[in-house]
Amino acid sequence: MSDMFATYVSERGNKLDTLETNRMLLNMEYTHSWVNHSLNFVDPIAGTHTNTIEGLWETRIKRHIKSMRDMTKKRLDEYLDEYMWRSWFFPPKTSVAKYMGGIVVAIIRNE
């Protein structure tokens, strides 16, 4: 969910990643919605709002980023990608060994 932006965009080298081209989202029942805050904060028809993602950003993502000290803005998209991947596939406080196993499984599935 975003505020009037069609997609999340991440540029890495010559590759442009968007929500529309994310293979992982194709198998999930994902619907991208947006709210025009200059008109209202909750879409009156669909009920779409940004409260959930804004709260998540404040309580969990900022904490995750702060724990990674010396993180630069240049690498922010990579840290956000990692955070999203972890939150989709693993419960909080998962061991490093389980993450590594998950990486191997993801690589095998996407070859």
C-alpha positions as CSV (number, residue, x, y, z in Angstrom):
1,M,0.0,0.0,0.0
2,S,1.3,3.4,-0.8
3,D,0.2,7.0,-1.1
4,M,-0.6,7.4,-4.8
5,F,2.5,5.6,-6.2
6,A,1.8,2.8,-8.6
7,T,4.7,0.5,-7.4
8,Y,7.6,0.1,-5.1
9,V,10.7,0.6,-7.3
10,S,14.1,-0.7,-6.5
11,E,17.0,0.0,-9.0
12,R,20.0,-2.4,-8.9
13,G,22.4,-1.9,-11.7
14,N,20.5,-2.2,-14.9
15,K,17.6,-4.1,-13.3
16,L,14.4,-2.4,-12.3
17,D,12.3,-4.3,-9.7
18,T,8.7,-3.3,-9.1
19,L,5.8,-4.9,-7.3
20,E,4.3,-5.9,-10.7
21,T,7.4,-7.8,-11.7
22,N,8.0,-9.6,-8.4
23,R,7.7,-13.3,-9.0
24,M,7.1,-14.0,-5.3
25,L,4.0,-11.8,-5.3
26,L,2.4,-13.6,-8.3
27,N,1.7,-16.6,-6.1
28,M,0.4,-14.6,-3.2
29,E,-3.1,-13.0,-3.2
30,Y,-1.6,-9.5,-3.4
31,T,-3.6,-6.4,-4.3
32,H,-1.9,-3.1,-4.5
33,S,-4.0,-0.2,-3.3
34,W,-3.4,3.5,-2.7
35,V,-5.0,6.4,-0.9
36,N,-5.0,10.1,-2.1
37,H,-4.4,11.8,1.3
38,S,-5.3,15.2,-0.2
39,L,-8.9,13.8,-0.6
40,N,-9.2,11.5,2.5
41,F,-7.2,9.3,4.7
42,V,-9.4,6.2,4.2
43,D,-10.8,5.3,0.8
44,P,-14.6,5.6,1.3
45,I,-15.3,2.8,-1.2
46,A,-12.6,0.2,-0.6
47,G,-11.7,1.1,3.0
48,T,-8.0,1.2,2.0
49,H,-5.8,3.1,4.4
50,T,-2.1,3.5,5.2
51,N,-2.3,3.2,9.0
52,T,-1.1,-0.4,9.0
53,I,2.0,0.2,7.0
54,E,2.8,3.4,8.8
55,G,2.5,1.7,12.1
56,L,4.7,-1.2,10.9
57,W,7.3,1.3,9.7
58,E,7.4,3.0,13.1
59,T,7.4,0.0,15.4
60,R,9.3,-2.7,13.5
61,I,11.2,-1.5,10.4
62,K,12.9,1.4,12.0
63,R,14.0,-0.9,14.9
64,H,15.4,-3.4,12.4
65,I,17.3,-0.7,10.5
66,K,18.7,0.8,13.7
67,S,20.0,-2.6,14.8
68,M,22.1,-2.7,11.6
69,R,24.4,0.2,12.6
70,D,26.3,2.0,9.8
71,M,23.5,1.4,7.3
72,T,23.7,3.9,4.5
73,K,20.9,5.3,2.4
74,K,22.5,3.8,-0.6
75,R,21.7,0.3,0.7
76,L,18.3,1.1,2.2
77,D,16.4,-0.8,-0.5
78,E,18.4,-3.9,0.2
79,Y,17.7,-3.7,3.9
80,L,14.0,-3.2,3.2
81,D,14.0,-6.2,0.8
82,E,15.6,-8.3,3.5
83,Y,13.1,-7.2,6.1
84,M,10.2,-8.0,3.8
85,W,11.5,-11.4,2.9
86,R,12.1,-12.3,6.6
87,S,8.7,-11.1,7.6
88,W,6.9,-13.1,4.8
89,F,8.6,-16.4,5.4
90,F,9.8,-16.5,9.1
91,P,8.4,-15.8,12.5
92,P,10.1,-13.1,14.6
93,K,13.4,-14.2,16.3
94,T,14.1,-17.0,13.9
95,S,17.6,-18.5,14.2
96,V,20.3,-17.7,11.6
97,A,20.4,-21.4,10.6
98,K,16.8,-21.3,9.6
99,Y,17.3,-18.1,7.6
100,M,20.2,-19.7,5.7
101,G,18.1,-22.8,5.0
102,G,15.4,-20.5,3.7
103,I,17.8,-18.8,1.4
104,V,18.8,-22.1,-0.1
105,V,15.2,-23.2,-0.6
106,A,14.4,-19.8,-2.2
107,I,17.3,-20.1,-4.6
108,I,16.3,-23.7,-5.6
109,R,12.7,-22.7,-6.2
110,N,13.6,-19.7,-8.3
111,E,16.2,-21.2,-10.6
